[in-house]
């Protein structure tokens, strides 16, 4: 019997594809999921984060605080089509939906004008 590693190497050399182990497939799926495509921004760097265009990865626009000393920020989504914020939402250290059922390809920004609950924050936005 040929050990697994040399057999896989032989099959790849011959042009066969070898499926990834389940754990690797799960990690790959997570990387291409809604949150896997998140952008990281620093609160205070610009007036508005974006513009961004929604993708097929997510049905919603989600945010979370991932760094800094702020426990939360208050955020809204400003859609280019209307130019106004949808609603102000408190966003903490877990993923929070800030806009729901958004069509793919929708242009939006996230205003950065509300005081932090703390002095700094690094935020992720998934869309």
Helices and strands as residue ranges (DSSP letters): H 4-13, H 22-31, G 35-37, E 39-42, E 48-53, E 61-67, E 73-75, E 78-79, E 89-91, E 96-99, E 107-111, E 122-126
